[in-house]
């Protein structure tokens, strides 16, 4: 019985993952020297979200990825 439950759980996991979308990219600005960086998550405490969201890693196409 346990193998059937494991197979069902894996299939459910793959079905959920099929509907997941990518995370948006943001431009982050360093508070101290003004350096700009494009990343999906905060690079650290010295960085503030400057612009975004963007669809790709170059931070040129505005919008949320789908």
C-alpha positions as CSV (number, residue, x, y, z in Angstrom):
1,X,0.0,0.0,0.0
2,X,2.9,2.4,0.8
3,X,4.3,2.4,-2.8
4,X,0.9,3.5,-4.1
5,X,0.8,6.4,-1.7
6,X,4.4,7.4,-2.7
7,X,3.5,7.3,-6.4
8,X,0.4,9.4,-5.8
9,X,2.4,11.9,-3.8
10,X,5.0,12.2,-6.6
11,X,2.3,12.7,-9.2
12,X,0.6,15.4,-7.2
13,X,3.9,17.2,-6.7
14,X,4.6,17.2,-10.4
15,X,1.1,18.5,-11.2
16,X,1.6,21.4,-8.8
17,X,5.0,22.2,-10.2
18,X,3.6,22.4,-13.7
19,X,1.6,25.4,-12.7
20,X,4.4,27.3,-11.0
21,X,5.8,30.4,-12.6
22,X,9.2,32.1,-12.4
23,X,10.0,34.7,-9.8
24,X,10.3,38.3,-10.9
25,X,13.6,40.1,-11.1
26,X,14.3,43.5,-9.5
27,X,16.9,46.2,-9.7
28,X,18.6,46.6,-6.3
29,X,20.6,49.7,-5.4
30,X,23.4,49.8,-2.9
31,X,22.7,52.4,-0.1
32,X,26.4,53.3,0.2
33,X,27.9,53.6,-3.3
34,X,24.8,53.6,-5.6
35,X,25.8,50.4,-7.4
36,X,22.9,48.8,-9.3
37,X,22.3,45.0,-9.4
38,X,19.6,42.8,-11.0
39,X,18.5,39.9,-8.8
40,X,15.4,37.9,-7.8
41,X,16.1,38.2,-4.0
42,X,17.8,40.8,-1.9
43,X,21.6,40.6,-2.0
44,X,21.9,41.8,1.6
45,X,21.1,44.5,4.1
46,X,22.9,47.3,2.3
47,X,20.6,46.9,-0.7
48,X,17.2,48.5,-1.4
49,X,14.7,47.6,-4.1
50,X,15.1,50.3,-6.7
51,X,12.9,49.3,-9.7
52,X,10.9,46.3,-10.9
53,X,9.5,43.8,-11.4
54,X,11.2,42.6,-14.6
55,X,10.7,39.4,-16.7
56,X,14.3,38.5,-17.3
57,X,17.8,38.6,-15.7
58,X,18.9,41.7,-17.5
59,X,16.2,43.8,-16.0
60,X,15.1,45.3,-19.4
61,X,11.6,43.8,-20.0
62,X,9.1,45.1,-17.4
63,X,6.5,42.7,-16.0
64,X,6.0,39.5,-14.1
65,X,7.1,36.2,-15.7
66,X,4.4,33.8,-16.4
